[in-house]
Amino acid sequence: MNWLLSAIIFLPLVGGIVVMLLPERLTRWTAAIITLGVFALTLWLYFGLLINGSSFGTVANPAWKESYDWINITVGDFHFQLRYELGTDGLSMPMIILNGLLSFLAVVSSWHIEKRIKFYMAMILVLEFGVMGVFAAFDLFLFFLFWEVMLIPMAFLIGIWGHERRIYAAVKFVLYTMAGSILMLVGILWLYNATGTFDLTEIQRALQTGALVLPAQTEMLLFLAFFVAFAIKVPLFPVHTWLPDAHVEAPTAGSVILAGVLLKMGTYGMMRFCLPLFPGFSRKAAPYVAVLAIIGIIYGALVALVQPNLKKLVAYSSVSHLGFVVLGIFSFTAIGMQGAIFQMLAHGISTGALFLLVGMLYDRRHTFEIAQYGGLATPMPRLSAFFLFAVLSSLGLPMLNGFIGEYLILLGTYIVHWQWTAWAATGVILSACYLLWSYQRVFYGAVTVEKNKTLPDASERERFILATMCAVILWMGIGSAFLTKRTAEATNTIRKQMERQQWPAEASAPARALHNGAVITVNTLERSSNR
C-alpha cells in the first residue's frame, strides 16, 4: 500500500485530464465522483492507521511514507539530487482529509456553473492535486513545486469565473503569492547548498545533531525568507490586502477552497518549517508576530463589523480568525499549538460553510449587499437555520467546533503572556457582534425587497451539502479529543526540536566552520540515497 499517498495526490490530476476529454454533459458527475473517491482514499489512509494502532507519527518517524529516487545529476564537481519524498504526520493528515472533503463539496456546489464547465471542473481538480502535494511533501523542492502548482488553477478560477473585478483580484493574488514564493525559494536553495539535500528529515537531523549550525544573522534571514511567504498566504496583517478582493471576486467554490484550505498552507508552513528549522529566531520574533496577529484579530473584526458586503464580511472574519491560529503557534505552548491545529480545521469547515451559504444567496439574488436582503427567514426557513448554525460555529459557541480551538489558543497564550490573551479575547466578543448583527439584518425583520418574498428555499442538493458541513461542525465540537490526541505527538515533536542547543560541543569541523560564518556544503550528512 505504499502507493496510497501518491494515489491521493495524482488522482485529481488524472481526473482533470479525463474531465477535459469527456462530453460536457458528463463533466459534473465525473468531477464529483473523482473528488469523492479522493476523499474516500484519505479516510482509508486515516482509518487504516487507527485500525493498525499507529499514531499519525512525526516528520522523523512518519506513520505513512513514500520515498523514491527522482532526479540525480552529476557533472564534474556539480551534483544535484532530488527525491520523491511523501509522508504524513499529525500536522499534515488532518489537512489532507480537510482538502478532500472541501474539494468534493466545492464540486457539488458548482452545479449552476455553465461557462466553460469542463475547464472549471478541471481547475478544481488540479487545485486539489497541488494542495494535496503541499501537505504530503517531505522534500523542500517538492513542497515548493506543489506550492507553485496550486497558484495556477486558483488564479484561473478567480480570473475566469469571478465577478466584476475578477482580473484585478486574480493578478493581485498571483503577485502577492509569487513575491513570497521567491523569498522561500531563496531559503530552500540556501539550505540545499549547506546540506546537499532537500530532504526535510535530513535537514532537521543536521540541525539537531550540530552537523549544520546557523549563525544568528543567517538564521534570521532564513526565518524571514520562509515566514514572509507563509504570512502572505495566511494572510497576516499587514500583508492581508489581497484576501478580501480574492474572496469577493472568486466563485463560491473558489472561496470555499481558498478559505478552507489554501490559507492553512501558511500556518501549516510556519509549524512545519519556521519553528523546527529556526527556533532561535522564532523565539526572538514571537513578540512581534504576536502583536501582528493581535492587530489582525481586532482589525479584521472591526472591518467586518462595518462591511455592507456580506461576502467581504466573511472574508475579513478569516483575517481575524487566522490571527488566532498564528497567536497559538507562536505561544510555543503545547495547548496553544494544539489549539492552532484544531482552529485550522474548525475554520476550514465553519467559514467554508459560510461561503457556501453566501454563494447560495447570491445564486438567488445576484448581490452580496446586505441592504438588499432582510426577512429571508420567512421564505427560506431551512437555509436560514443552516446559516445560523454556521454563524454560531464561527463565533465560538460551546459544543460547536469554533469554541475548542479559540479556547485552547487563549489558554495556551495566557500561560506565557496574559496581556496577549486579554487583547486577543476582544476578537471573540467582536466576532459575535459582526456575525449576529449581519445575520439579523439578512434573515430577520420585514421583507423590504419584493423579490425576496418568493425566493426558493434550499434544494435537496444544497441541503445535502449544508447538512454534511453541520454534522462535521457538531462532531468536532463534541468529539474534539478524537482529533487533539492524534495531533499531540506532532506538536510535542515540534516543541522538542525547538529546544535544541545552539551549538553542541561535539559538532563536526564543517559545523564549527559554519558557526564562524562560512557558507559551505556540509559533507558529514548521511545522504538519503545511501540509506
C-alpha positions as CSV (number, residue, x, y, z in Angstrom):
1,M,0.0,0.0,0.0
2,N,3.0,2.4,-0.4
3,W,1.1,3.9,-3.4
4,L,-1.8,5.3,-1.4
5,L,-0.4,8.8,-0.8
6,S,0.6,9.1,-4.5
7,A,-2.9,8.0,-5.5
8,I,-4.5,10.7,-3.3
9,I,-2.3,13.3,-4.9
10,F,-2.3,12.3,-8.5
11,L,-5.9,11.0,-8.9
12,P,-7.3,14.6,-9.1
13,L,-4.7,15.5,-11.8
14,V,-5.6,12.5,-13.9
15,G,-9.2,13.3,-13.2
16,G,-8.7,16.8,-14.5
17,I,-7.4,15.4,-17.8
18,V,-10.2,13.0,-18.1
19,V,-12.8,15.7,-17.5
20,M,-11.4,17.8,-20.3
21,L,-11.7,14.8,-22.7
22,L,-15.3,13.8,-21.8
23,P,-18.5,15.2,-23.2
24,E,-19.8,18.3,-21.3
25,R,-22.9,16.5,-20.1
26,L,-20.8,14.1,-18.1
27,T,-18.4,16.7,-16.6
28,R,-20.2,17.5,-13.3
29,W,-20.8,13.9,-12.2
30,T,-17.4,12.8,-13.3
31,A,-15.7,15.5,-11.2
32,A,-17.9,14.7,-8.2
33,I,-17.1,11.0,-8.4
34,I,-13.4,11.7,-8.7
35,T,-13.3,14.1,-5.7
36,L,-15.5,11.7,-3.7
37,G,-13.0,8.9,-4.5
38,V,-10.1,11.0,-3.4
39,F,-11.9,11.9,-0.1
40,A,-12.6,8.1,0.4
41,L,-8.9,7.4,-0.1
42,T,-8.0,10.0,2.6
43,L,-10.4,8.3,5.0
44,W,-8.9,4.9,4.1
45,L,-5.5,6.2,4.9
46,Y,-6.8,7.7,8.2
47,F,-8.7,4.7,9.5
48,G,-6.0,2.3,8.3
49,L,-3.7,3.9,10.7
50,L,-6.2,3.7,13.5
51,I,-7.0,0.1,12.9
52,N,-3.3,-0.8,12.8
53,G,-2.9,1.0,16.2
54,S,-0.5,3.5,14.7
55,S,-0.3,7.2,15.5
56,F,0.0,9.8,12.8
57,G,3.7,9.9,13.6
58,T,6.2,12.8,13.1
59,V,8.4,14.1,10.2
60,A,11.3,12.0,11.5
61,N,9.1,8.9,12.0
62,P,6.0,9.3,9.8
63,A,3.2,6.7,10.0
64,W,3.0,6.7,6.3
65,K,5.8,7.4,3.9
66,E,6.8,7.1,0.3
67,S,10.4,7.6,-0.8
68,Y,11.9,7.1,-4.3
69,D,14.9,8.4,-6.3
70,W,13.7,11.1,-8.7
71,I,16.5,13.2,-10.3
72,N,20.2,12.6,-9.9
73,I,22.6,14.7,-12.0
74,T,26.4,14.7,-11.6
75,V,28.5,16.9,-13.9
76,G,32.1,17.2,-12.7
77,D,32.0,18.6,-9.2
78,F,28.4,19.6,-9.6
79,H,25.9,17.2,-8.0
80,F,22.1,17.7,-7.9
81,Q,19.8,15.2,-6.4
82,L,16.1,15.2,-5.9
83,R,14.0,12.6,-4.2
84,Y,10.2,11.9,-4.3
85,E,9.5,12.1,-0.5
86,L,6.0,12.0,0.8
87,G,4.7,11.4,4.3
88,T,2.0,12.1,6.8
89,D,2.0,13.1,10.5
90,G,-0.3,14.6,13.0
91,L,0.1,18.0,11.3
92,S,-0.5,17.1,7.7
93,M,-3.0,14.2,8.0
94,P,-6.0,16.4,9.1
95,M,-5.2,18.9,6.4
96,I,-5.2,16.2,3.7
97,I,-8.6,15.0,4.9
98,L,-10.0,18.6,5.1
99,N,-8.9,19.2,1.5
100,G,-10.5,16.0,0.3
101,L,-13.8,16.9,1.9
102,L,-14.0,20.5,0.8
103,S,-12.9,19.8,-2.8
104,F,-15.8,17.3,-3.1
105,L,-18.3,19.8,-1.6
106,A,-16.9,22.6,-3.9
107,V,-17.6,20.5,-6.9
108,V,-21.1,19.6,-5.8
109,S,-21.9,23.2,-5.0
110,S,-20.9,24.2,-8.6
111,W,-23.8,22.6,-10.4
112,H,-25.0,26.0,-11.5
113,I,-21.8,26.8,-13.5
114,E,-22.4,26.9,-17.2
115,K,-19.5,28.9,-18.6
116,R,-16.6,26.6,-19.7
117,I,-17.7,23.9,-17.3
118,K,-15.1,21.4,-18.4
119,F,-12.2,23.7,-17.7
120,Y,-13.8,24.9,-14.5
121,M,-14.0,21.4,-13.0
122,A,-10.5,20.6,-14.3
123,M,-9.2,23.6,-12.5
124,I,-10.8,22.5,-9.2
125,L,-9.2,19.0,-9.6
126,V,-5.8,20.4,-10.4
127,L,-6.1,22.7,-7.4
128,E,-6.8,19.7,-5.2
129,F,-3.8,18.0,-6.7
130,G,-1.5,20.9,-5.8
131,V,-2.8,21.3,-2.3
132,M,-2.6,17.6,-1.5
133,G,1.1,17.7,-2.6
134,V,1.8,20.7,-0.4
135,F,0.6,18.8,2.7
136,A,2.2,15.5,1.9
137,A,5.6,16.6,0.6
138,F,8.6,15.9,2.9
139,D,11.1,17.3,0.4
140,L,11.6,21.0,0.2
141,F,11.8,21.2,-3.5
142,L,8.8,19.0,-4.0
143,F,6.9,21.2,-1.5
144,F,7.8,24.3,-3.4
145,L,6.8,22.7,-6.7
146,F,3.3,21.8,-5.4
147,W,3.1,25.3,-3.8
148,E,3.5,26.9,-7.2
149,V,1.2,24.5,-9.0
150,M,-1.6,25.4,-6.6
151,L,-1.3,29.1,-7.7
152,I,-2.2,28.5,-11.4
153,P,-5.7,26.9,-11.1
154,M,-6.7,29.3,-8.3
155,A,-5.8,32.3,-10.5
156,F,-7.9,30.8,-13.3
157,L,-10.9,30.2,-11.1
158,I,-10.8,33.8,-9.9
159,G,-10.0,35.4,-13.3
160,I,-12.5,33.5,-15.5
161,W,-15.4,32.7,-13.2
162,G,-15.1,35.6,-10.8
163,H,-17.2,38.7,-10.6
164,E,-16.8,42.3,-11.9
165,R,-13.2,42.9,-10.7
166,R,-12.0,39.4,-11.2
167,I,-8.9,40.2,-13.3
168,Y,-7.7,42.7,-10.7
169,A,-8.2,40.2,-7.9
170,A,-6.5,37.4,-9.8
171,V,-3.5,39.4,-10.6
172,K,-3.2,40.7,-7.1
173,F,-3.4,37.2,-5.7
174,V,-0.7,36.0,-8.1
175,L,1.7,38.9,-7.4
176,Y,1.4,38.6,-3.6
177,T,1.9,34.8,-3.6
178,M,4.8,35.0,-6.1
179,A,6.6,37.6,-4.0
180,G,6.5,35.3,-1.0
181,S,7.4,32.3,-3.1
182,I,10.6,33.9,-4.4
183,L,11.8,34.5,-0.9
184,M,11.0,31.0,0.1
185,L,12.9,29.6,-2.9
186,V,16.0,31.5,-1.9
187,G,15.8,30.0,1.6
188,I,15.3,26.5,0.2
189,L,18.3,26.8,-2.1
190,W,20.5,28.1,0.7
191,L,19.6,25.0,2.8
192,Y,20.3,22.7,-0.1
193,N,23.7,24.4,-0.6
194,A,24.5,24.0,3.1
195,T,23.4,20.4,3.4
196,G,23.4,18.8,-0.1
197,T,19.8,17.7,0.3
198,F,16.2,18.9,0.0
199,D,15.0,16.1,2.4
200,L,13.3,17.8,5.3
201,T,14.1,14.9,7.6
202,E,17.8,15.1,6.8
203,I,18.0,18.9,7.2
204,Q,16.3,18.7,10.6
205,R,18.7,15.9,11.6
206,A,21.6,18.0,10.6
207,L,20.4,20.9,12.7
208,Q,19.6,18.6,15.7
209,T,23.0,16.9,15.7
210,G,25.1,20.0,15.1
211,A,26.2,18.9,11.6
212,L,24.7,22.2,10.5
213,V,24.8,25.3,12.8
214,L,23.3,28.6,11.7
215,P,24.8,31.9,12.8
216,A,22.3,34.2,14.3
217,Q,22.2,36.5,11.3
218,T,21.8,33.6,8.8
219,E,19.0,32.1,10.9
220,M,17.2,35.4,10.9
221,L,17.4,35.8,7.2
222,L,16.3,32.2,6.5
223,F,13.4,32.6,9.0
224,L,12.2,35.7,7.3
225,A,12.5,34.2,3.8
226,F,10.1,31.4,4.9
227,F,8.0,33.4,7.3
228,V,7.1,36.2,4.8
229,A,5.9,33.6,2.3
230,F,3.7,31.9,4.8
231,A,2.5,35.2,6.4
232,I,1.3,36.3,2.9
233,K,-0.6,33.1,2.5
234,V,-2.3,33.2,6.0
235,P,-2.7,36.2,5.4
236,L,-1.2,38.1,8.4
237,F,-1.6,41.8,8.9
238,P,-0.4,43.9,7.1
239,V,0.1,41.7,4.0
240,H,-3.6,40.7,4.0
241,T,-5.0,43.1,1.4
242,W,-5.1,40.5,-1.4
243,L,-7.6,38.3,0.5
244,P,-10.8,40.4,0.6
245,D,-10.5,41.1,-3.2
246,A,-9.8,37.4,-4.0
247,H,-12.7,36.2,-1.9
248,V,-15.3,38.7,-3.1
249,E,-14.4,38.2,-6.8
250,A,-13.9,34.4,-6.7
251,P,-16.8,32.0,-7.5
252,T,-18.3,30.2,-4.5
253,A,-16.2,27.0,-4.9
254,G,-13.0,29.1,-5.1
255,S,-13.8,31.0,-1.9
256,V,-14.6,27.7,-0.1
257,I,-11.2,26.1,-1.1
258,L,-9.3,29.4,-0.6
259,A,-10.7,30.0,3.0
260,G,-10.9,26.3,3.9
261,V,-7.6,25.0,2.7
262,L,-5.3,27.5,1.0
263,L,-5.0,29.9,3.9
264,K,-4.0,27.0,6.1
265,M,-0.9,26.4,3.9
266,G,0.6,29.5,5.6
267,T,0.0,28.4,9.2
268,Y,1.0,24.8,8.3
269,G,4.3,26.2,6.8
270,M,5.0,28.1,10.0
271,M,4.7,25.0,12.1
272,R,6.4,22.7,9.6
273,F,9.4,24.9,8.7
274,C,9.8,28.1,10.7
275,L,9.6,26.7,14.2
276,P,11.6,23.5,14.0
277,L,14.3,24.8,11.5
278,F,14.8,28.2,13.0
279,P,13.9,28.0,16.7
280,G,16.3,30.7,17.9
281,F,14.9,33.5,15.8
282,S,11.4,32.1,16.1
283,R,11.5,32.9,19.8
284,K,13.1,36.3,19.2
285,A,10.4,37.1,16.6
286,A,7.5,35.8,18.7
287,P,6.5,39.1,20.5
288,Y,6.5,40.9,17.1
289,V,4.5,38.2,15.4
290,A,2.1,38.1,18.3
291,V,1.5,41.8,18.0
292,L,0.8,41.5,14.3
293,A,-1.6,38.6,15.0
294,I,-3.5,40.5,17.6
295,I,-3.7,43.5,15.3
296,G,-5.1,41.2,12.7
297,I,-7.6,39.7,15.1
298,I,-9.0,43.1,16.2
299,Y,-8.6,44.9,12.8
300,G,-10.3,42.1,10.9
301,A,-13.2,42.0,13.3
302,L,-13.7,45.8,13.3
303,V,-13.6,46.0,9.5
304,A,-16.1,43.1,9.3
305,L,-18.3,44.9,11.7
306,V,-18.8,47.8,9.2
307,Q,-19.0,45.8,6.0
308,P,-22.1,46.4,3.8
309,N,-20.9,43.4,1.6
310,L,-21.8,40.0,3.1
311,K,-19.1,38.1,1.3
312,K,-16.4,40.7,2.2
313,L,-17.6,40.4,5.8
314,V,-16.9,36.7,5.9
315,A,-13.5,37.4,4.2
316,Y,-12.4,39.8,6.9
317,S,-13.6,37.3,9.5
318,S,-10.9,35.0,8.1
319,V,-8.3,37.6,8.7
320,S,-9.4,37.8,12.4
321,H,-9.8,34.0,12.9
322,L,-6.4,33.2,11.3
323,G,-4.8,35.7,13.7
324,F,-5.8,33.4,16.5
325,V,-4.1,30.5,14.8
326,V,-0.8,32.4,14.4
327,L,-1.0,33.6,18.0
328,G,-1.4,30.0,19.2
329,I,1.6,28.8,17.1
330,F,3.9,31.5,18.5
331,S,2.8,30.9,22.1
332,F,5.1,27.8,21.8
333,T,2.9,26.0,24.4
334,A,1.5,22.5,23.8
335,I,-2.0,23.7,24.5
336,G,-1.7,26.8,22.2
337,M,-0.2,24.9,19.3
338,Q,-2.8,22.1,19.7
339,G,-5.5,24.8,19.6
340,A,-3.9,26.3,16.5
341,I,-4.1,23.0,14.6
342,F,-7.7,22.4,15.7
343,Q,-8.6,26.0,14.8
344,M,-7.2,25.5,11.3
345,L,-9.6,22.6,10.8
346,A,-12.5,24.3,12.5
347,H,-12.1,27.5,10.5
348,G,-11.9,25.5,7.3
349,I,-15.3,23.9,8.0
350,S,-17.2,26.8,9.5
351,T,-16.0,29.5,7.2
352,G,-16.3,27.2,4.2
353,A,-20.0,26.7,5.2
354,L,-20.5,30.4,5.5
355,F,-19.1,31.0,2.0
356,L,-21.3,28.2,0.6
357,L,-24.3,29.8,2.2
358,V,-23.4,33.3,0.9
359,G,-23.0,31.8,-2.5
360,M,-26.4,30.2,-2.4
361,L,-27.9,33.6,-1.5
362,Y,-26.0,35.1,-4.5
363,D,-27.3,32.5,-6.9
364,R,-30.9,33.6,-6.0
365,R,-30.4,37.4,-5.8
366,H,-27.1,38.1,-7.6
367,T,-25.9,40.5,-5.0
368,F,-23.8,40.5,-1.8
369,E,-25.1,43.7,-0.4
370,I,-26.7,43.2,3.0
371,A,-29.1,46.1,2.4
372,Q,-30.7,44.0,-0.5
373,Y,-31.8,41.3,1.9
374,G,-33.9,41.2,5.1
375,G,-36.6,38.9,6.4
376,L,-35.3,35.9,4.5
377,A,-36.2,33.5,7.3
378,T,-39.8,33.7,6.2
379,P,-39.4,32.5,2.6
380,M,-36.2,30.4,3.3
381,P,-36.6,28.8,6.8
382,R,-34.3,25.8,6.1
383,L,-31.4,27.9,4.6
384,S,-31.7,30.4,7.5
385,A,-31.4,27.6,10.0
386,F,-28.3,26.3,8.4
387,F,-26.9,29.8,8.2
388,L,-27.5,30.4,11.9
389,F,-25.7,27.1,12.8
390,A,-22.7,28.1,10.8
391,V,-22.7,31.6,12.4
392,L,-22.8,30.1,15.9
393,S,-19.9,27.8,15.0
394,S,-17.8,30.7,13.6
395,L,-18.3,32.9,16.7
396,G,-17.3,30.1,19.0
397,L,-20.4,28.7,20.7
398,P,-19.6,25.9,23.1
399,M,-20.4,22.4,21.8
400,L,-19.5,23.5,18.3
401,N,-16.1,23.4,16.6
402,G,-15.2,27.1,16.8
403,F,-15.1,27.1,20.6
404,I,-12.5,24.4,21.1
405,G,-9.7,26.0,19.0
406,E,-10.1,29.5,20.3
407,Y,-10.3,28.4,23.9
408,L,-7.1,26.3,23.7
409,I,-5.3,29.1,21.9
410,L,-6.3,31.7,24.5
411,L,-5.5,29.3,27.4
412,G,-2.1,28.4,25.9
413,T,-1.3,32.1,25.3
414,Y,-2.3,33.0,28.8
415,I,0.4,30.7,30.2
416,V,3.1,32.8,28.6
417,H,1.7,36.3,28.3
418,W,-1.7,37.2,29.8
419,Q,-1.7,40.6,28.2
420,W,-1.8,39.0,24.7
421,T,-4.7,36.9,25.8
422,A,-6.6,39.9,27.1
423,W,-6.3,41.8,23.8
424,A,-7.0,38.7,21.6
425,A,-10.1,37.9,23.6
426,T,-11.7,41.1,22.4
427,G,-11.8,39.4,18.9
428,V,-14.1,36.8,20.3
429,I,-16.5,39.5,21.5
430,L,-16.3,41.4,18.2
431,S,-16.9,38.2,16.2
432,A,-20.3,37.7,18.0
433,C,-21.1,41.3,17.2
434,Y,-20.5,41.3,13.4
435,L,-21.8,37.8,12.8
436,L,-25.0,38.1,14.8
437,W,-25.7,41.6,13.5
438,S,-25.2,40.6,9.9
439,Y,-27.5,37.5,10.4
440,Q,-30.2,39.7,12.0
441,R,-30.1,42.1,9.0
442,V,-30.2,39.4,6.4
443,F,-32.8,37.0,7.9
444,Y,-34.9,38.9,10.4
445,G,-37.3,41.8,10.2
446,A,-39.8,42.6,7.5
447,V,-39.2,41.7,3.9
448,T,-38.5,45.1,2.3
449,V,-37.5,44.0,-1.2
450,E,-40.3,42.5,-3.2
451,K,-38.0,39.9,-5.0
452,N,-37.1,38.4,-1.6
453,K,-40.7,37.2,-0.9
454,T,-40.6,34.4,-3.5
455,L,-37.0,33.2,-3.1
456,P,-36.8,29.4,-3.1
457,D,-35.6,27.6,0.0
458,A,-32.5,25.3,0.0
459,S,-32.8,22.5,-2.6
460,E,-32.1,18.8,-1.9
461,R,-28.5,19.2,-3.2
462,E,-27.9,22.3,-1.1
463,R,-29.4,20.6,2.0
464,F,-27.0,17.6,1.5
465,I,-24.0,20.0,1.3
466,L,-25.0,22.0,4.3
467,A,-26.1,19.0,6.4
468,T,-22.7,17.5,5.8
469,M,-20.9,20.6,7.0
470,C,-23.1,21.0,10.1
471,A,-22.6,17.3,11.0
472,V,-18.8,17.8,10.9
473,I,-19.1,21.1,12.9
474,L,-21.1,19.3,15.6
475,W,-18.9,16.2,15.7
476,M,-15.7,18.3,16.0
477,G,-17.3,20.3,18.9
478,I,-18.4,17.2,20.8
479,G,-15.5,14.8,19.9
480,S,-12.6,17.2,19.9
481,A,-10.4,14.8,21.9
482,F,-10.6,12.4,19.0
483,L,-8.5,14.9,17.0
484,T,-6.3,16.5,19.6
485,K,-4.9,13.3,21.0
486,R,-3.8,12.3,17.4
487,T,-2.1,15.6,16.7
488,A,-0.3,15.8,20.1
489,E,2.7,13.8,19.0
490,A,3.5,16.1,16.1
491,T,3.0,19.2,18.3
492,N,5.4,17.8,21.0
493,T,7.9,16.9,18.4
494,I,8.0,20.5,17.0
495,R,8.4,21.8,20.6
496,K,11.3,19.4,21.3
497,Q,13.0,20.4,18.0
498,M,12.9,24.0,19.3
499,E,14.7,23.1,22.4
500,R,18.0,22.1,20.7
501,Q,21.2,23.7,21.9
502,Q,22.6,26.5,19.8
503,W,26.0,24.7,19.2
504,P,26.7,21.2,20.5
505,A,30.3,20.7,21.7
506,E,30.6,17.5,19.6
507,A,29.8,19.3,16.4
508,S,31.9,18.4,13.4
509,A,34.6,20.6,11.9
510,P,32.4,21.7,9.0
511,A,29.8,22.7,11.6
512,R,32.3,24.8,13.5
513,A,33.4,26.5,10.3
514,L,29.8,27.3,9.5
515,H,29.2,28.6,13.0
516,N,32.1,31.0,12.4
517,G,30.3,32.5,9.5
518,A,31.5,30.5,6.4
519,V,28.8,29.3,4.0
520,I,29.9,25.8,3.0
521,T,28.4,22.5,1.9
522,V,28.1,20.0,4.8
523,N,29.6,16.7,3.8
524,T,29.1,14.9,7.0
525,L,25.5,14.1,6.4
526,E,24.4,10.6,5.5
527,R,22.6,11.1,2.2
528,S,19.1,9.7,1.9
529,S,20.1,7.8,-1.3
530,N,22.6,5.8,0.7
531,R,20.3,4.7,3.5
